[in-house]
Amino acid sequence: MEYPTAQLNLYLITEQDDEVVASYIGDFIEKASGSEFEIEQLTVDRSTIRSYVQEGTWDITGEGVPRTKASALKYAFRTLGLRPEDIVTVFDADTIVPEDTFRLAIIRL
């Protein structure tokens, strides 16, 4: 990473019933515990985020389609107490970005 990791905060937004994520999230947090940046996990469940979903919008279907991802993120943004000057980037667990991504993004801001 070509950006000072001490200036990063990592928030893992997970859904309570996501068995795939639950199977490796504990190991990830343990391995990263000695890193320079903070890692915070925020677990939301479907009943909690239901209030963030409009009536009739739960009809997204298909295999591998995250039905509540946008609502979980909206819940996280409201819950985490982010400051106005914070810059937020959302990545999926399988996203791989070039090492200069943050450095170039900050320069262009």
Backbone as XML, in Angstrom:
<?xml version="1.0"?>
<chain id="A" units="angstrom">
  <residue number="1" name="MET">
    <atom name="N" x="0.847" y="-1.169" z="0.000"/>
    <atom name="CA" x="0.000" y="0.000" z="0.000"/>
    <atom name="C" x="0.891" y="1.231" z="0.000"/>
  </residue>
  <residue number="2" name="GLU">
    <atom name="N" x="0.681" y="2.113" z="-0.946"/>
    <atom name="CA" x="1.446" y="3.351" z="-1.029"/>
    <atom name="C" x="0.713" y="4.484" z="-0.323"/>
  </residue>
  <residue number="3" name="TYR">
    <atom name="N" x="0.287" y="4.236" z="0.876"/>
    <atom name="CA" x="-0.408" y="5.243" z="1.671"/>
    <atom name="C" x="-0.160" y="4.900" z="3.132"/>
  </residue>
  <residue number="4" name="PRO">
    <atom name="N" x="0.018" y="5.884" z="3.984"/>
    <atom name="CA" x="0.308" y="5.584" z="5.399"/>
    <atom name="C" x="-0.846" y="4.818" z="6.055"/>
  </residue>
  <residue number="5" name="THR">
    <atom name="N" x="-0.608" y="3.570" z="6.356"/>
    <atom name="CA" x="-1.669" y="2.740" z="6.931"/>
    <atom name="C" x="-2.114" y="3.221" z="8.299"/>
  </residue>
  <residue number="6" name="ALA">
    <atom name="N" x="-1.262" y="4.000" z="8.984"/>
    <atom name="CA" x="-1.650" y="4.543" z="10.287"/>
    <atom name="C" x="-2.803" y="5.538" z="10.153"/>
  </residue>
  <residue number="7" name="GLN">
    <atom name="N" x="-3.056" y="6.016" z="8.942"/>
    <atom name="CA" x="-4.137" y="6.972" z="8.709"/>
    <atom name="C" x="-5.421" y="6.288" z="8.229"/>
  </residue>
  <residue number="8" name="LEU">
    <atom name="N" x="-5.438" y="4.971" z="8.240"/>
    <atom name="CA" x="-6.601" y="4.222" z="7.760"/>
    <atom name="C" x="-7.368" y="3.594" z="8.914"/>
  </residue>
  <residue number="9" name="ASN">
    <atom name="N" x="-8.659" y="3.496" z="8.742"/>
    <atom name="CA" x="-9.519" y="2.710" z="9.627"/>
    <atom name="C" x="-10.227" y="1.695" z="8.749"/>
  </residue>
  <residue number="10" name="LEU">
    <atom name="N" x="-10.278" y="0.483" z="9.193"/>
    <atom name="CA" x="-10.932" y="-0.570" z="8.432"/>
    <atom name="C" x="-12.170" y="-1.017" z="9.198"/>
  </residue>
  <residue number="11" name="TYR">
    <atom name="N" x="-13.307" y="-0.892" z="8.554"/>
    <atom name="CA" x="-14.566" y="-1.328" z="9.143"/>
    <atom name="C" x="-15.070" y="-2.519" z="8.346"/>
  </residue>
  <residue number="12" name="LEU">
    <atom name="N" x="-15.283" y="-3.622" z="9.015"/>
    <atom name="CA" x="-15.819" y="-4.818" z="8.370"/>
    <atom name="C" x="-17.313" y="-4.865" z="8.658"/>
  </residue>
  <residue number="13" name="ILE">
    <atom name="N" x="-18.100" y="-4.618" z="7.640"/>
    <atom name="CA" x="-19.552" y="-4.620" z="7.786"/>
    <atom name="C" x="-20.034" y="-5.997" z="7.347"/>
  </residue>
  <residue number="14" name="THR">
    <atom name="N" x="-20.568" y="-6.736" z="8.292"/>
    <atom name="CA" x="-20.996" y="-8.098" z="8.001"/>
    <atom name="C" x="-22.446" y="-8.290" z="8.417"/>
  </residue>
  <residue number="15" name="GLU">
    <atom name="N" x="-23.081" y="-9.238" z="7.761"/>
    <atom name="CA" x="-24.441" y="-9.595" z="8.142"/>
    <atom name="C" x="-24.380" y="-10.816" z="9.045"/>
  </residue>
  <residue number="16" name="GLN">
    <atom name="N" x="-25.212" y="-10.817" z="10.047"/>
    <atom name="CA" x="-25.181" y="-11.829" z="11.091"/>
    <atom name="C" x="-25.329" y="-13.251" z="10.545"/>
  </residue>
  <residue number="17" name="ASP">
    <atom name="N" x="-26.107" y="-13.423" z="9.504"/>
    <atom name="CA" x="-26.373" y="-14.771" z="8.997"/>
    <atom name="C" x="-25.521" y="-15.146" z="7.788"/>
  </residue>
  <residue number="18" name="ASP">
    <atom name="N" x="-24.433" y="-14.418" z="7.527"/>
    <atom name="CA" x="-23.545" y="-14.726" z="6.405"/>
    <atom name="C" x="-22.513" y="-15.754" z="6.865"/>
  </residue>
  <residue number="19" name="GLU">
    <atom name="N" x="-22.785" y="-17.017" z="6.613"/>
    <atom name="CA" x="-21.934" y="-18.100" z="7.092"/>
    <atom name="C" x="-20.560" y="-18.108" z="6.442"/>
  </residue>
  <residue number="20" name="VAL">
    <atom name="N" x="-20.473" y="-17.681" z="5.192"/>
    <atom name="CA" x="-19.187" y="-17.662" z="4.494"/>
    <atom name="C" x="-18.243" y="-16.680" z="5.171"/>
  </residue>
  <residue number="21" name="VAL">
    <atom name="N" x="-18.718" y="-15.474" z="5.420"/>
    <atom name="CA" x="-17.886" y="-14.456" z="6.073"/>
    <atom name="C" x="-17.558" y="-14.885" z="7.498"/>
  </residue>
  <residue number="22" name="ALA">
    <atom name="N" x="-18.537" y="-15.406" z="8.201"/>
    <atom name="CA" x="-18.322" y="-15.830" z="9.589"/>
    <atom name="C" x="-17.234" y="-16.896" z="9.693"/>
  </residue>
  <residue number="23" name="SER">
    <atom name="N" x="-17.071" y="-17.694" z="8.643"/>
    <atom name="CA" x="-16.087" y="-18.776" z="8.689"/>
    <atom name="C" x="-14.643" y="-18.279" z="8.671"/>
  </residue>
  <residue number="24" name="TYR">
    <atom name="N" x="-14.391" y="-17.066" z="8.188"/>
    <atom name="CA" x="-13.021" y="-16.581" z="8.157"/>
    <atom name="C" x="-12.782" y="-15.217" z="8.807"/>
  </residue>
  <residue number="25" name="ILE">
    <atom name="N" x="-13.797" y="-14.531" z="9.231"/>
    <atom name="CA" x="-13.626" y="-13.170" z="9.752"/>
    <atom name="C" x="-12.803" y="-13.132" z="11.039"/>
  </residue>
  <residue number="26" name="GLY">
    <atom name="N" x="-13.002" y="-14.089" z="11.923"/>
    <atom name="CA" x="-12.241" y="-14.133" z="13.165"/>
    <atom name="C" x="-10.752" y="-14.303" z="12.907"/>
  </residue>
  <residue number="27" name="ASP">
    <atom name="N" x="-10.405" y="-15.193" z="11.988"/>
    <atom name="CA" x="-8.999" y="-15.389" z="11.634"/>
    <atom name="C" x="-8.403" y="-14.127" z="11.033"/>
  </residue>
  <residue number="28" name="PHE">
    <atom name="N" x="-9.156" y="-13.452" z="10.188"/>
    <atom name="CA" x="-8.672" y="-12.223" z="9.560"/>
    <atom name="C" x="-8.366" y="-11.154" z="10.605"/>
  </residue>
  <residue number="29" name="ILE">
    <atom name="N" x="-9.285" y="-10.951" z="11.523"/>
    <atom name="CA" x="-9.094" y="-9.930" z="12.562"/>
    <atom name="C" x="-7.902" y="-10.288" z="13.442"/>
  </residue>
  <residue number="30" name="GLU">
    <atom name="N" x="-7.760" y="-11.561" z="13.775"/>
    <atom name="CA" x="-6.636" y="-11.988" z="14.617"/>
    <atom name="C" x="-5.302" y="-11.758" z="13.907"/>
  </residue>
  <residue number="31" name="LYS">
    <atom name="N" x="-5.216" y="-12.118" z="12.628"/>
    <atom name="CA" x="-3.972" y="-11.946" z="11.878"/>
    <atom name="C" x="-3.634" y="-10.469" z="11.689"/>
  </residue>
  <residue number="32" name="ALA">
    <atom name="N" x="-4.643" y="-9.632" z="11.576"/>
    <atom name="CA" x="-4.412" y="-8.207" z="11.332"/>
    <atom name="C" x="-4.273" y="-7.409" z="12.626"/>
  </residue>
  <residue number="33" name="SER">
    <atom name="N" x="-4.383" y="-8.040" z="13.763"/>
    <atom name="CA" x="-4.390" y="-7.313" z="15.038"/>
    <atom name="C" x="-3.088" y="-6.567" z="15.312"/>
  </residue>
  <residue number="34" name="GLY">
    <atom name="N" x="-1.990" y="-6.965" z="14.725"/>
    <atom name="CA" x="-0.726" y="-6.270" z="14.935"/>
    <atom name="C" x="-0.457" y="-5.181" z="13.913"/>
  </residue>
  <residue number="35" name="SER">
    <atom name="N" x="-1.404" y="-4.905" z="13.048"/>
    <atom name="CA" x="-1.192" y="-3.909" z="11.998"/>
    <atom name="C" x="-1.308" y="-2.491" z="12.556"/>
  </residue>
  <residue number="36" name="GLU">
    <atom name="N" x="-0.939" y="-1.525" z="11.730"/>
    <atom name="CA" x="-0.936" y="-0.128" z="12.152"/>
    <atom name="C" x="-2.314" y="0.508" z="12.152"/>
  </residue>
  <residue number="37" name="PHE">
    <atom name="N" x="-3.281" y="-0.082" z="11.493"/>
    <atom name="CA" x="-4.595" y="0.536" z="11.406"/>
    <atom name="C" x="-5.616" y="-0.210" z="12.240"/>
  </residue>
  <residue number="38" name="GLU">
    <atom name="N" x="-6.633" y="0.527" z="12.627"/>
    <atom name="CA" x="-7.703" y="-0.033" z="13.451"/>
    <atom name="C" x="-8.636" y="-0.885" z="12.593"/>
  </residue>
  <residue number="39" name="ILE">
    <atom name="N" x="-9.081" y="-1.983" z="13.155"/>
    <atom name="CA" x="-10.082" y="-2.819" z="12.492"/>
    <atom name="C" x="-11.271" y="-2.918" z="13.427"/>
  </residue>
  <residue number="40" name="GLU">
    <atom name="N" x="-12.427" y="-2.569" z="12.904"/>
    <atom name="CA" x="-13.647" y="-2.648" z="13.699"/>
    <atom name="C" x="-14.691" y="-3.420" z="12.904"/>
  </residue>
  <residue number="41" name="GLN">
    <atom name="N" x="-15.302" y="-4.386" z="13.544"/>
    <atom name="CA" x="-16.356" y="-5.154" z="12.886"/>
    <atom name="C" x="-17.708" y="-4.640" z="13.349"/>
  </residue>
  <residue number="42" name="LEU">
    <atom name="N" x="-18.576" y="-4.421" z="12.401"/>
    <atom name="CA" x="-19.953" y="-4.040" z="12.695"/>
    <atom name="C" x="-20.847" y="-5.108" z="12.082"/>
  </residue>
  <residue number="43" name="THR">
    <atom name="N" x="-21.525" y="-5.845" z="12.939"/>
    <atom name="CA" x="-22.409" y="-6.909" z="12.475"/>
    <atom name="C" x="-23.841" y="-6.425" z="12.553"/>
  </residue>
  <residue number="44" name="VAL">
    <atom name="N" x="-24.528" y="-6.529" z="11.451"/>
    <atom name="CA" x="-25.946" y="-6.159" z="11.412"/>
    <atom name="C" x="-26.756" y="-7.393" z="11.051"/>
  </residue>
  <residue number="45" name="ASP">
    <atom name="N" x="-27.966" y="-7.436" z="11.526"/>
    <atom name="CA" x="-28.830" y="-8.547" z="11.159"/>
    <atom name="C" x="-29.994" y="-8.021" z="10.324"/>
  </residue>
  <residue number="46" name="ARG">
    <atom name="N" x="-30.648" y="-8.913" z="9.653"/>
    <atom name="CA" x="-31.715" y="-8.510" z="8.726"/>
    <atom name="C" x="-32.852" y="-7.769" z="9.436"/>
  </residue>
  <residue number="47" name="SER">
    <atom name="N" x="-33.146" y="-8.141" z="10.667"/>
    <atom name="CA" x="-34.236" y="-7.454" z="11.366"/>
    <atom name="C" x="-33.841" y="-6.016" z="11.710"/>
  </residue>
  <residue number="48" name="THR">
    <atom name="N" x="-32.553" y="-5.783" z="11.986"/>
    <atom name="CA" x="-32.093" y="-4.438" z="12.288"/>
    <atom name="C" x="-32.135" y="-3.559" z="11.049"/>
  </residue>
  <residue number="49" name="ILE">
    <atom name="N" x="-31.656" y="-4.090" z="9.928"/>
    <atom name="CA" x="-31.607" y="-3.261" z="8.718"/>
    <atom name="C" x="-32.937" y="-3.198" z="7.984"/>
  </residue>
  <residue number="50" name="ARG">
    <atom name="N" x="-33.895" y="-3.970" z="8.432"/>
    <atom name="CA" x="-35.218" y="-3.930" z="7.797"/>
    <atom name="C" x="-35.779" y="-2.510" z="7.794"/>
  </residue>
  <residue number="51" name="SER">
    <atom name="N" x="-35.476" y="-1.740" z="8.823"/>
    <atom name="CA" x="-35.994" y="-0.373" z="8.898"/>
    <atom name="C" x="-35.361" y="0.542" z="7.860"/>
  </residue>
  <residue number="52" name="TYR">
    <atom name="N" x="-34.259" y="0.096" z="7.254"/>
    <atom name="CA" x="-33.597" y="0.895" z="6.227"/>
    <atom name="C" x="-34.005" y="0.483" z="4.810"/>
  </residue>
  <residue number="53" name="VAL">
    <atom name="N" x="-34.851" y="-0.509" z="4.713"/>
    <atom name="CA" x="-35.292" y="-1.000" z="3.405"/>
    <atom name="C" x="-36.730" y="-0.573" z="3.181"/>
  </residue>
  <residue number="54" name="GLN">
    <atom name="N" x="-37.005" y="0.006" z="2.028"/>
    <atom name="CA" x="-38.364" y="0.433" z="1.710"/>
    <atom name="C" x="-39.251" y="-0.776" z="1.467"/>
  </residue>
  <residue number="55" name="GLU">
    <atom name="N" x="-40.482" y="-0.621" z="1.814"/>
    <atom name="CA" x="-41.463" y="-1.686" z="1.618"/>
    <atom name="C" x="-41.487" y="-2.123" z="0.153"/>
  </residue>
  <residue number="56" name="GLY">
    <atom name="N" x="-41.460" y="-3.428" z="-0.068"/>
    <atom name="CA" x="-41.557" y="-3.972" z="-1.417"/>
    <atom name="C" x="-40.240" y="-4.051" z="-2.169"/>
  </residue>
  <residue number="57" name="THR">
    <atom name="N" x="-39.125" y="-3.732" z="-1.526"/>
    <atom name="CA" x="-37.848" y="-3.768" z="-2.237"/>
    <atom name="C" x="-37.023" y="-5.007" z="-1.894"/>
  </residue>
  <residue number="58" name="TRP">
    <atom name="N" x="-37.623" y="-5.959" z="-1.224"/>
    <atom name="CA" x="-36.902" y="-7.177" z="-0.857"/>
    <atom name="C" x="-37.102" y="-8.282" z="-1.886"/>
  </residue>
  <residue number="59" name="ASP">
    <atom name="N" x="-37.465" y="-7.918" z="-3.095"/>
    <atom name="CA" x="-37.759" y="-8.938" z="-4.092"/>
    <atom name="C" x="-36.599" y="-9.183" z="-5.049"/>
  </residue>
  <residue number="60" name="ILE">
    <atom name="N" x="-35.384" y="-8.787" z="-4.680"/>
    <atom name="CA" x="-34.214" y="-9.060" z="-5.510"/>
    <atom name="C" x="-33.928" y="-10.548" z="-5.416"/>
  </residue>
  <residue number="61" name="THR">
    <atom name="N" x="-33.813" y="-11.190" z="-6.547"/>
    <atom name="CA" x="-33.603" y="-12.633" z="-6.541"/>
    <atom name="C" x="-32.369" y="-12.994" z="-7.345"/>
  </residue>
  <residue number="62" name="GLY">
    <atom name="N" x="-31.963" y="-14.229" z="-7.240"/>
    <atom name="CA" x="-30.817" y="-14.730" z="-7.978"/>
    <atom name="C" x="-29.756" y="-15.247" z="-7.033"/>
  </residue>
  <residue number="63" name="GLU">
    <atom name="N" x="-28.994" y="-16.212" z="-7.506"/>
    <atom name="CA" x="-27.961" y="-16.808" z="-6.670"/>
    <atom name="C" x="-26.784" y="-15.846" z="-6.519"/>
  </residue>
  <residue number="64" name="GLY">
    <atom name="N" x="-26.303" y="-15.676" z="-5.315"/>
    <atom name="CA" x="-25.161" y="-14.827" z="-5.061"/>
    <atom name="C" x="-25.458" y="-13.342" z="-5.065"/>
  </residue>
  <residue number="65" name="VAL">
    <atom name="N" x="-26.735" y="-12.966" z="-5.104"/>
    <atom name="CA" x="-27.106" y="-11.563" z="-5.115"/>
    <atom name="C" x="-27.286" y="-11.082" z="-3.677"/>
  </residue>
  <residue number="66" name="PRO">
    <atom name="N" x="-26.516" y="-10.068" z="-3.250"/>
    <atom name="CA" x="-26.688" y="-9.569" z="-1.885"/>
    <atom name="C" x="-27.982" y="-8.768" z="-1.772"/>
  </residue>
  <residue number="67" name="ARG">
    <atom name="N" x="-28.935" y="-9.288" z="-1.050"/>
    <atom name="CA" x="-30.251" y="-8.663" z="-0.983"/>
    <atom name="C" x="-30.280" y="-7.444" z="-0.086"/>
  </residue>
  <residue number="68" name="THR">
    <atom name="N" x="-29.351" y="-7.325" z="0.836"/>
    <atom name="CA" x="-29.428" y="-6.248" z="1.810"/>
    <atom name="C" x="-28.141" y="-5.436" z="1.921"/>
  </residue>
  <residue number="69" name="LYS">
    <atom name="N" x="-27.249" y="-5.560" z="0.971"/>
    <atom name="CA" x="-25.951" y="-4.893" z="1.053"/>
    <atom name="C" x="-26.084" y="-3.377" z="1.185"/>
  </residue>
  <residue number="70" name="ALA">
    <atom name="N" x="-26.858" y="-2.758" z="0.337"/>
    <atom name="CA" x="-27.007" y="-1.299" z="0.386"/>
    <atom name="C" x="-27.577" y="-0.853" z="1.732"/>
  </residue>
  <residue number="71" name="SER">
    <atom name="N" x="-28.525" y="-1.581" z="2.241"/>
    <atom name="CA" x="-29.120" y="-1.230" z="3.532"/>
    <atom name="C" x="-28.124" y="-1.423" z="4.668"/>
  </residue>
  <residue number="72" name="ALA">
    <atom name="N" x="-27.324" y="-2.470" z="4.590"/>
    <atom name="CA" x="-26.306" y="-2.700" z="5.617"/>
    <atom name="C" x="-25.282" y="-1.572" z="5.613"/>
  </residue>
  <residue number="73" name="LEU">
    <atom name="N" x="-24.896" y="-1.105" z="4.443"/>
    <atom name="CA" x="-23.942" y="0.001" z="4.354"/>
    <atom name="C" x="-24.555" y="1.294" z="4.878"/>
  </residue>
  <residue number="74" name="LYS">
    <atom name="N" x="-25.794" y="1.547" z="4.530"/>
    <atom name="CA" x="-26.475" y="2.744" z="5.029"/>
    <atom name="C" x="-26.545" y="2.713" z="6.555"/>
  </residue>
  <residue number="75" name="TYR">
    <atom name="N" x="-26.880" y="1.561" z="7.106"/>
    <atom name="CA" x="-26.913" y="1.389" z="8.563"/>
    <atom name="C" x="-25.527" y="1.664" z="9.151"/>
  </residue>
  <residue number="76" name="ALA">
    <atom name="N" x="-24.485" y="1.133" z="8.521"/>
    <atom name="CA" x="-23.122" y="1.316" z="9.015"/>
    <atom name="C" x="-22.721" y="2.788" z="8.999"/>
  </residue>
  <residue number="77" name="PHE">
    <atom name="N" x="-23.016" y="3.481" z="7.919"/>
    <atom name="CA" x="-22.647" y="4.896" z="7.825"/>
    <atom name="C" x="-23.310" y="5.708" z="8.937"/>
  </residue>
  <residue number="78" name="ARG">
    <atom name="N" x="-24.539" y="5.365" z="9.275"/>
    <atom name="CA" x="-25.244" y="6.096" z="10.341"/>
    <atom name="C" x="-24.764" y="5.689" z="11.732"/>
  </residue>
  <residue number="79" name="THR">
    <atom name="N" x="-24.301" y="4.468" z="11.881"/>
    <atom name="CA" x="-23.935" y="3.924" z="13.187"/>
    <atom name="C" x="-22.489" y="4.221" z="13.583"/>
  </residue>
  <residue number="80" name="LEU">
    <atom name="N" x="-21.582" y="4.273" z="12.638"/>
    <atom name="CA" x="-20.161" y="4.378" z="12.948"/>
    <atom name="C" x="-19.713" y="5.743" z="13.438"/>
  </residue>
  <residue number="81" name="GLY">
    <atom name="N" x="-20.530" y="6.750" z="13.295"/>
    <atom name="CA" x="-20.148" y="8.072" z="13.768"/>
    <atom name="C" x="-18.990" y="8.669" z="12.985"/>
  </residue>
  <residue number="82" name="LEU">
    <atom name="N" x="-19.029" y="8.524" z="11.678"/>
    <atom name="CA" x="-17.975" y="9.066" z="10.833"/>
    <atom name="C" x="-17.981" y="10.585" z="10.893"/>
  </residue>
  <residue number="83" name="ARG">
    <atom name="N" x="-16.807" y="11.176" z="10.810"/>
    <atom name="CA" x="-16.672" y="12.629" z="10.833"/>
    <atom name="C" x="-16.882" y="13.194" z="9.427"/>
  </residue>
  <residue number="84" name="PRO">
    <atom name="N" x="-17.282" y="14.447" z="9.316"/>
    <atom name="CA" x="-17.503" y="15.052" z="7.994"/>
    <atom name="C" x="-16.264" y="15.018" z="7.105"/>
  </residue>
  <residue number="85" name="GLU">
    <atom name="N" x="-15.085" y="15.072" z="7.689"/>
    <atom name="CA" x="-13.865" y="15.072" z="6.884"/>
    <atom name="C" x="-13.376" y="13.670" z="6.515"/>
  </residue>
  <residue number="86" name="ASP">
    <atom name="N" x="-14.024" y="12.628" z="7.015"/>
    <atom name="CA" x="-13.637" y="11.267" z="6.675"/>
    <atom name="C" x="-13.945" y="10.978" z="5.202"/>
  </residue>
  <residue number="87" name="ILE">
    <atom name="N" x="-13.072" y="10.228" z="4.593"/>
    <atom name="CA" x="-13.278" y="9.779" z="3.222"/>
    <atom name="C" x="-13.592" y="8.296" z="3.300"/>
  </residue>
  <residue number="88" name="VAL">
    <atom name="N" x="-14.702" y="7.900" z="2.734"/>
    <atom name="CA" x="-15.164" y="6.520" z="2.842"/>
    <atom name="C" x="-15.080" y="5.839" z="1.484"/>
  </residue>
  <residue number="89" name="THR">
    <atom name="N" x="-14.512" y="4.657" z="1.472"/>
    <atom name="CA" x="-14.439" y="3.835" z="0.280"/>
    <atom name="C" x="-14.991" y="2.463" z="0.639"/>
  </residue>
  <residue number="90" name="VAL">
    <atom name="N" x="-15.781" y="1.898" z="-0.236"/>
    <atom name="CA" x="-16.376" y="0.589" z="0.015"/>
    <atom name="C" x="-15.772" y="-0.416" z="-0.955"/>
  </residue>
  <residue number="91" name="PHE">
    <atom name="N" x="-15.259" y="-1.499" z="-0.396"/>
    <atom name="CA" x="-14.735" y="-2.601" z="-1.191"/>
    <atom name="C" x="-15.434" y="-3.882" z="-0.768"/>
  </residue>
  <residue number="92" name="ASP">
    <atom name="N" x="-15.663" y="-4.757" z="-1.717"/>
    <atom name="CA" x="-16.121" y="-6.099" z="-1.383"/>
    <atom name="C" x="-14.922" y="-6.896" z="-0.898"/>
  </residue>
  <residue number="93" name="ALA">
    <atom name="N" x="-15.190" y="-7.994" z="-0.219"/>
    <atom name="CA" x="-14.118" y="-8.814" z="0.330"/>
    <atom name="C" x="-13.192" y="-9.347" z="-0.763"/>
  </residue>
  <residue number="94" name="ASP">
    <atom name="N" x="-13.699" y="-9.515" z="-1.962"/>
    <atom name="CA" x="-12.875" y="-10.074" z="-3.039"/>
    <atom name="C" x="-12.264" y="-9.011" z="-3.952"/>
  </residue>
  <residue number="95" name="THR">
    <atom name="N" x="-12.355" y="-7.742" z="-3.569"/>
    <atom name="CA" x="-11.797" y="-6.660" z="-4.374"/>
    <atom name="C" x="-10.287" y="-6.585" z="-4.197"/>
  </residue>
  <residue number="96" name="ILE">
    <atom name="N" x="-9.582" y="-6.513" z="-5.304"/>
    <atom name="CA" x="-8.137" y="-6.324" z="-5.283"/>
    <atom name="C" x="-7.855" y="-5.015" z="-6.008"/>
  </residue>
  <residue number="97" name="VAL">
    <atom name="N" x="-7.162" y="-4.109" z="-5.338"/>
    <atom name="CA" x="-6.879" y="-2.800" z="-5.929"/>
    <atom name="C" x="-5.368" y="-2.610" z="-6.040"/>
  </residue>
  <residue number="98" name="PRO">
    <atom name="N" x="-4.926" y="-1.801" z="-6.999"/>
    <atom name="CA" x="-3.492" y="-1.517" z="-7.119"/>
    <atom name="C" x="-2.968" y="-0.829" z="-5.864"/>
  </residue>
  <residue number="99" name="GLU">
    <atom name="N" x="-1.683" y="-0.989" z="-5.601"/>
    <atom name="CA" x="-1.070" y="-0.440" z="-4.389"/>
    <atom name="C" x="-1.172" y="1.076" z="-4.303"/>
  </residue>
  <residue number="100" name="ASP">
    <atom name="N" x="-1.291" y="1.762" z="-5.435"/>
    <atom name="CA" x="-1.318" y="3.231" z="-5.424"/>
    <atom name="C" x="-2.733" y="3.810" z="-5.415"/>
  </residue>
  <residue number="101" name="THR">
    <atom name="N" x="-3.737" y="2.990" z="-5.224"/>
    <atom name="CA" x="-5.128" y="3.448" z="-5.287"/>
    <atom name="C" x="-5.413" y="4.611" z="-4.337"/>
  </residue>
  <residue number="102" name="PHE">
    <atom name="N" x="-5.104" y="4.444" z="-3.061"/>
    <atom name="CA" x="-5.417" y="5.501" z="-2.089"/>
    <atom name="C" x="-4.569" y="6.756" z="-2.323"/>
  </residue>
  <residue number="103" name="ARG">
    <atom name="N" x="-3.280" y="6.561" z="-2.607"/>
    <atom name="CA" x="-2.413" y="7.703" z="-2.841"/>
    <atom name="C" x="-2.934" y="8.546" z="-4.007"/>
  </residue>
  <residue number="104" name="LEU">
    <atom name="N" x="-3.288" y="7.894" z="-5.099"/>
    <atom name="CA" x="-3.798" y="8.637" z="-6.269"/>
    <atom name="C" x="-5.154" y="9.272" z="-5.990"/>
  </residue>
  <residue number="105" name="ALA">
    <atom name="N" x="-5.996" y="8.584" z="-5.248"/>
    <atom name="CA" x="-7.315" y="9.145" z="-4.920"/>
    <atom name="C" x="-7.172" y="10.406" z="-4.081"/>
  </residue>
  <residue number="106" name="ILE">
    <atom name="N" x="-6.318" y="10.376" z="-3.088"/>
    <atom name="CA" x="-6.120" y="11.538" z="-2.215"/>
    <atom name="C" x="-5.544" y="12.712" z="-2.993"/>
  </residue>
  <residue number="107" name="ILE">
    <atom name="N" x="-4.602" y="12.445" z="-3.868"/>
    <atom name="CA" x="-4.015" y="13.514" z="-4.684"/>
    <atom name="C" x="-5.089" y="14.205" z="-5.500"/>
  </residue>
  <residue number="108" name="ARG">
    <atom name="N" x="-6.029" y="13.451" z="-6.034"/>
    <atom name="CA" x="-7.058" y="14.013" z="-6.905"/>
    <atom name="C" x="-8.192" y="14.676" z="-6.140"/>
  </residue>
  <residue number="109" name="LEU">
    <atom name="N" x="-8.272" y="14.424" z="-4.851"/>
    <atom name="CA" x="-9.292" y="15.101" z="-4.048"/>
    <atom name="C" x="-8.876" y="16.519" z="-3.756"/>
  </residue>
</chain>
